[in-house]
Structures are given as C-alpha cells and as structure tokens.
Amino acid sequence: MPPTTPDNTPTTRGLAAQLPRNLAGNVAYFLANVVIGVLLVPYFIETLGVAAYGLIPLATSITGYVAIVVQSLNAAVSRFLTVDLQREDYAAANKTFNTAFFGLTAVILLMVPIALAVAYFAPSIFNVPAGQEDGVILLFLGVSAAFLIRSWSGNFTVQLFAYNRLDLQNFVNITNVVAQAGMIVLLFALFGPDLGLVGSAYLTGAVVASVVSFVLARRVCPHLRLSIHSFDRRRVKDLCGMGWWVVINQIGSLLFLQIDLIVVNLLFGSTSAGEYAIALQWVVLLRAVAGVLSGVLTPTILSCYAREQTGTLIRATKSAVKLMGLAMALPIGLVCGLAPQLLTIWVGEQFASLAPLMVLLTVHLAVNLAVLPLFSVNVAYNRVRVPGQVTFFMGIGNFVLAIVLPLLTGWGYYGVAAAGAIVLTLKNAFFTPWYATRVLGVEVHTFTRSMLPGIVATVIIGAAAATLGAVIQLPALITLAVAGATIGFVYLSTVWAFGLSGYERRLFESYLPQPSGE
C-alpha cells in the first residue's frame, strides 16, 4: 500500500466519500427551509394578520433562552462523543452517552416549570393583539415543549453527527419542518386560524422528528446502550466544564441573534414586530443555509483533531472560511440588491417599503456567516472559555445598544437592526478570526484574508443587482428572475475560473458524487 499524505489518509478519504451525501442532505434541508419559510409567511399574514404573525418568531426566540442549557450541553457532548467514537473507544463513548442522556433528562425536567411560567405570563409581558391572549399561551407552551423535546432527542442526533452522517441528521431536520408545516395547514383547515394550533403543530413536528432520530441513531451506532450503570460522575465534570462556557457563549449569541424581535415588540408594539419579522425571515433562512454548509466540515475538523492531523485541519479551515464567504455572497448580494422586488412578489407591494430594513439586516452577514467554520476549531480544541466571555459581554452590549440607539435617534426598529449589525460585525470581523489563529498557532491575519473575497463579492453583487433592478422596467417577478440568473451565471463562472486555488477546487469537487464507473 502506498504511503498516505496528511490530505490523503484513509480517514480523510472516508470522510470525503461521505461529503456528497452530506451535501445532498444540506441542499434538501436548504430547499425545505426556503420553500416552507417563504410560503408560510404570506400564509400567516393572510390568515392571522401581521401583528399575530410576529408572535410566532417571538415565541421561538423566547423558548431559545429556555432551552439554552440543554442545547449548550449537547454541543459539549458532540465534541467528547465524536472524539471517543473516532478513536473507537466504545467504553468511554458509552460513559459519555449515558452521562449526557441521564444528566440532560434531569436538566430538561428542571426546565419544565420555567417553560410553563414563561408561557403563562407571555400575554402580560409582550404586546399581544386583543383576543389572542389564550392562543399566545398555547403557542408558547407548544413551542417550548417542542424545543425541549428536540433538545432531549439531541442525545441521539449527536451520534449521527459523530459518524459524519449529516445526511441523516438533515433528514431528521427535514422531517421536523415538513411535519410542522403540514400540521399547521391541516389544523388551520380543520379548525380555523389560531396561534394555539401553531404551537400544537410545532409540538407534533418535534415528536415525529425525535422518533426518527432515535431509529436512525440505533442503526448508525449500535455500540451505545442505555444503562444507568454507565453514568460517570467524573465525565459530568468534563461535560459541564466545557458546557458551562458554551452556555455563556449561547446566551451571548442569543443576545445577538434573538433579542431584536423581543425589543421591537416591547418598544414599538406587535404590528411593528410583525413587520420586522417579515424582513428578518430572509436572515433566518440565510443563517440556516450557512449553518448546514459549515456543518459539513465540522466532523472533519473534529476527526482531524482526534487524529492529530493539524496541517490538514488548518488548510481545510482556511479554505472553508473562503468558500463560505464566496458561497454566501451570491444570495446575500441578491437579497440586498433586489429587496423591493423580492418583497413585492413574496408578501405584496404594500410591504416593499421594508426593503431598506431587509438590507440593513442582511448585508453584514457577508462577514458574520463567513466565520462560522472557525467556531468548530474552538470546540475541537475545547477552547470555549474566552469566546464565551467575549460573546456574553458583547451580547449584553448589543442588548443595551438595541434599546438606547432607537430611543436616542428616533430611528425606530431601524435602530434595533443597526445595533445588531454594528456589534456582531465588530466581534466577528476582529475577535473571532484572531482567536482562531491563537488556538491553531498560525499567522494573525490568516483567516481575515480568507474572509475578504466574500466581502468584496457581496458588495459587487449587491450593486449589480440594485442596478439591474432599477434598469429593467418589467414586472417584479421577471426582473427578479432575469437579474438573478444573469448575475448568478456571471459570478459563478468568474469564481470558478479565477477565484479558487487548485486545492479549493478539489475540495469543492469532493462534495460532488463521483461517476459510478470510478
């Protein structure tokens, strides 16, 4: 057998063989999110109204805080279980799995009273349209229960992650969103539009997805068995040591990503929150797409760390940051440049005035999504304390600025959006890439240089899209299609010909299925 290089080890080849299936799963999940997310918003506006619709993403934001401890511990479990399984240390893996399972179950039971209290008092805390109070309570109950059930089932989806079966993990996620959307339409058709029924649909989707995750986990990883005897108090210390700082990081992240809608509701009312939620929907979709793209390489990074393949890890991470920036530049630029046409087609011409808000919420993602692959480096090396502290304190700063800026300037919810864009971009443009270089011991500007092509591409695409949108005097749908297709073709051809190195082309091609004859 010929010797293998760091980029051509059996493990690396095995991971590469799984990449096409993972990419297919990512694309399917992306399409499911886009289609369902895009169609549900006008459906909710038509059936519930703008003010009531704004309470649905608000409920998911609030329940994100309720489930934060569980989700953070799941992140810690992902790291330790992946390392155990990649090293084929099944005794240690069983200790990690069972310690996590019984520990997380206890934590979730402690979360239940908090979720009940949040749901009960929601109509008193937030601005709620008259007559919708009972529906809001049921909405918060259903969404909270769904969050906790999905968090609990993370004990099983983490096994899919550890074996790099992101295609199956995405299948679980697709099952959740499809079941959820299907139940919303069915229940509305049977009983009429009601916020409480949305909560029931979220709960149904979570239960179905959890059952599917359990079945798939048993097939993929038969080495793990539930046993209270495998609960290891010493492993609790390891998980909580890392998990605590992930909790702090998650709280900070939520103060960045899910505080704005809460502030808008409290300061400006439910109707303004509904309008803000419309513009925010495309940000949510773009973050979902970037999340699944960055997730493709996360098992590779953890496996390289477990097998001490540092050179491969550094090279792959640099390329991942660049490819993420270039990949996301196209949709970000098109959304920013064609925002009026997109809103007109999507939710109606009366909401086209939200185009500047959509641009403000979206444009900074050119920086803030490109750095996503770097977070996996911190997790792999268990260097999460400093990022957790920085994210937490800057998240508090974002919360304060989101309140102060609109009140001092009179910008309304534009001030809330500007606060998030400013603080999050400062963090991810400077601290995040710098800290990753400290962890890996590479040159301080390594990842900053990798981010620049995506930023430049976003600006060029946005300007070109806005220009074509103004020049093409055709119906909004035709303008959107012509401008998007033209820019997309020119951009992708240019990037492939001039924007990628040979290694980056090979990395991209490794995601694609090979001909069956090979």
Stockholm file with secondary structure:
# STOCKHOLM 1.0

chainA/1-518         MPPTTPDNTPTTRGLAAQLPRNLAGNVAYFLANVVIGVLLVPYFIETLGVAAYGLIPLATSITGYVAIVVQSLNAAVSRFLTVDLQREDYAAANKTFNTAFFGLTAVILLMVPIALAVAYFAPSIFNVPAGQEDGVILLFLGVSAAFLIRSWSGNFTVQLFAYNRLDLQNFVNITNVVAQAGMIVLLFALFGPDLGLVGSAYLTGAVVASVVSFVLARRVCPHLRLSIHSFDRRRVKDLCGMGWWVVINQIGSLLFLQIDLIVVNLLFGSTSAGEYAIALQWVVLLRAVAGVLSGVLTPTILSCYAREQTGTLIRATKSAVKLMGLAMALPIGLVCGLAPQLLTIWVGEQFASLAPLMVLLTVHLAVNLAVLPLFSVNVAYNRVRVPGQVTFFMGIGNFVLAIVLPLLTGWGYYGVAAAGAIVLTLKNAFFTPWYATRVLGVEVHTFTRSMLPGIVATVIIGAAAATLGAVIQLPALITLAVAGATIGFVYLSTVWAFGLSGYERRLFESYLPQPSGE
#=GR chainA/1-518 SS CCCCCTTSCHHHHHHHHHHHHHHHHHHHHHHHHHHHHHHHHHHHHHHTCHHHHTHHHHHHHHHHHHTHHHHHHHHHHHHHHHHHHHTTCHHHHHHHHHHHHHHHHHHHHHHHHHHHHHHHHHHHHSCCCTTCHHHHHHHHHHHHHHHHHHHHHHHHHHHHHHTTCHHHHHHHHHHHHHHHHHHHHHHHHHHCCCHHHHHHHHHHHHHHHHHHHHHHHHHHCTTCCCCGGGCCHHHHHHHHHHHHHHHHHHHHHHHHHSSHHHHHHHHHCHHHHHHHHHHHHHHHHHHHHHHHHHHHHHHHHHHHHHTTCHHHHHHHHHHHHHHHHHHHHHHHHHHHHTHHHHHHHHHCGGGGGGHHHHHHHHTTHHHHTTTHHHHHHHHHTTCCHHHHHHHHHHHHHHHHHHHHHHHHHCCTHHHHHHHHHHHHHHIIIIIHHHHHHHHHTCCTTHHHHHHHHHHHHHHHHHHHHHHHHHHCCSCHHHHHHHHHHHHHHHHHHHIIIIICCHHHHHHHHTTSCCCTTC
#=GC SS_cons         CCCCCTTSCHHHHHHHHHHHHHHHHHHHHHHHHHHHHHHHHHHHHHHTCHHHHTHHHHHHHHHHHHTHHHHHHHHHHHHHHHHHHHTTCHHHHHHHHHHHHHHHHHHHHHHHHHHHHHHHHHHHHSCCCTTCHHHHHHHHHHHHHHHHHHHHHHHHHHHHHHTTCHHHHHHHHHHHHHHHHHHHHHHHHHHCCCHHHHHHHHHHHHHHHHHHHHHHHHHHCTTCCCCGGGCCHHHHHHHHHHHHHHHHHHHHHHHHHSSHHHHHHHHHCHHHHHHHHHHHHHHHHHHHHHHHHHHHHHHHHHHHHHTTCHHHHHHHHHHHHHHHHHHHHHHHHHHHHTHHHHHHHHHCGGGGGGHHHHHHHHTTHHHHTTTHHHHHHHHHTTCCHHHHHHHHHHHHHHHHHHHHHHHHHCCTHHHHHHHHHHHHHHIIIIIHHHHHHHHHTCCTTHHHHHHHHHHHHHHHHHHHHHHHHHHCCSCHHHHHHHHHHHHHHHHHHHIIIIICCHHHHHHHHTTSCCCTTC
//
